[in-house]
Amino acid sequence: MINRIKALFAAPEGAGEDAGKTAHSVDELHLAAAALLVEAAHLDESYDKVERQAVAHAVKQEFELTDEECETLLQEAEAAQHEATDLYRFIRKFDSNFGREERLRLIEMLWHVVYSDGELHPYESNLIQRIAGMLHVTDRERAEARQRVLAAG
């Protein structure tokens, strides 16, 4: 899996998006999710150890990764987030590959990461609102996901 994650950026844009779905599909989704989580963590201009650990915990738990796979995914996601000019390239992977439950789970993961430092920055909230809209997640569903994260503490 680690080599497949590293190879994602070597593949031309659009590779692996045919109807047959290649073995990269799941890894591309993992990378897209992690990059969105890293983006959310960066928005308050303080991507610290706590936020990085929150991103790591979210992807490790959600995607059942080993420590090594998680670290590789995080490094690749941080690089992808740094190089990205917009979020659409990450979001479209979810739009075409994930059902409603997975989209809602991504929104929950985003809320978890932005609250990991104990405060919600307006830019973070705005990002989640934009991502939810692009994923066709309603305002109500987004708010409910937020409440679930807050209730879980």
Helices and strands as residue ranges (DSSP letters): H 2-7, H 24-42, H 49-63, H 67-83, H 88-97, H 100-115, H 122-134, H 139-152
